[in-house]
Amino acid sequence: MSPRESLSSWRARQNAAETSVVAAVAEVKAERDAEWAEARQAAQQAAAERKTYTRDDLLGADVVRTKLGWYKVVRLNQQSVTVDSGHSWTSVVPFAKILDARSIGGDA
């Protein structure tokens, strides 16, 4: 505030500056929210289009892929697959969590 400027004019200038900053922040938030909503919709659409495996699809599969990686199939259950976890135990993966399934072939 300069010595010649009155307090009320200084406050008016400050209020105008604050209003413009608030408007800019709101605009950035609106853009970010729109991008987030678009990304969320794309992810939901990709999930809806993803193949859901059934027991019949997995009958010949030797390995299955989840979001954590590929696993050897130990047993095929009614609604899930028991896989070798690489440890001393096995893990159960529901069909809905399977991203891909493959048969290695070459039975020995």
Secondary structure, 3 states (H helix, E strand, C coil): CCCCCCHHHHHHHHHHHHHHHHHHHHHHHHHHHHHHHHHHHHHHHHHHHCCCCCCCCCCCCCEEEECCEEEEEEEECCCEEEEECCCCCEEEEEHHHCCEEECCCCCC
